[in-house]
Amino acid sequence: MAIVLEIVPWPGVLDIPVPGVLGFNINWSGIPVVMVFFGLGFAYSLISVGAMWAAIAYRNFTGAAFKGPAELFTVLGLVVAKLAMAKWKPGRKLSLAAYTVTACLFRAVGMYFTNIQLLPVFYGMPIEVAAVASTLYVPWNIVQAIINVVLGGLLYFAIPERLATEAGLGDQADRRIIEELPPDTADEGAHAEQ
């Protein structure tokens, strides 16, 4: 889904340019990355970020250079929220709020410093100008993170629980991997320790 949202050009719908902010577009390709994180976990969300990066890079390497780290910082924020809530089990609304806040924080701060490094490389800005320009990107990175996490979370939570369980999504993803191990694998590990 993330790849399709990147390779199908639909300006004004799938890519909404932000006026006055050089090269920044609001788009929907981060939503599937968040859904993958909630459904399959961190490793698969990294794969989806990589696939999305490749889909952008083949036609717009500059855009990919900015979009890849932005989505990576968003996912890292999701990981931190998940780890922070591991023992404390809040409801969906509160957990979605926590995911959104940490994703916004990680994306905004991470991209502030990343933009300071990338803007001179890709747009020839002096470092001082890049620092000022990077500040202008902060609120838009927060808006993009909110869109990704809130819509991605709402779409994921809309999956009926029975279907998610049968598909091995969410908390069931780890359990499915354990259940698929051959029964004698655990015995071999126990014998090796003795």
Salt bridges, closest charged atoms under 4 A:
GLU6 OE1 - ARG59 NH2 3.21
GLU71 OE2 - LYS67 NZ 2.88
GLU71 OE2 - ARG107 NH1 3.12
GLU166 OE2 - ARG162 NE 3.31
GLU180 OE2 - ARG176 NE 3.71
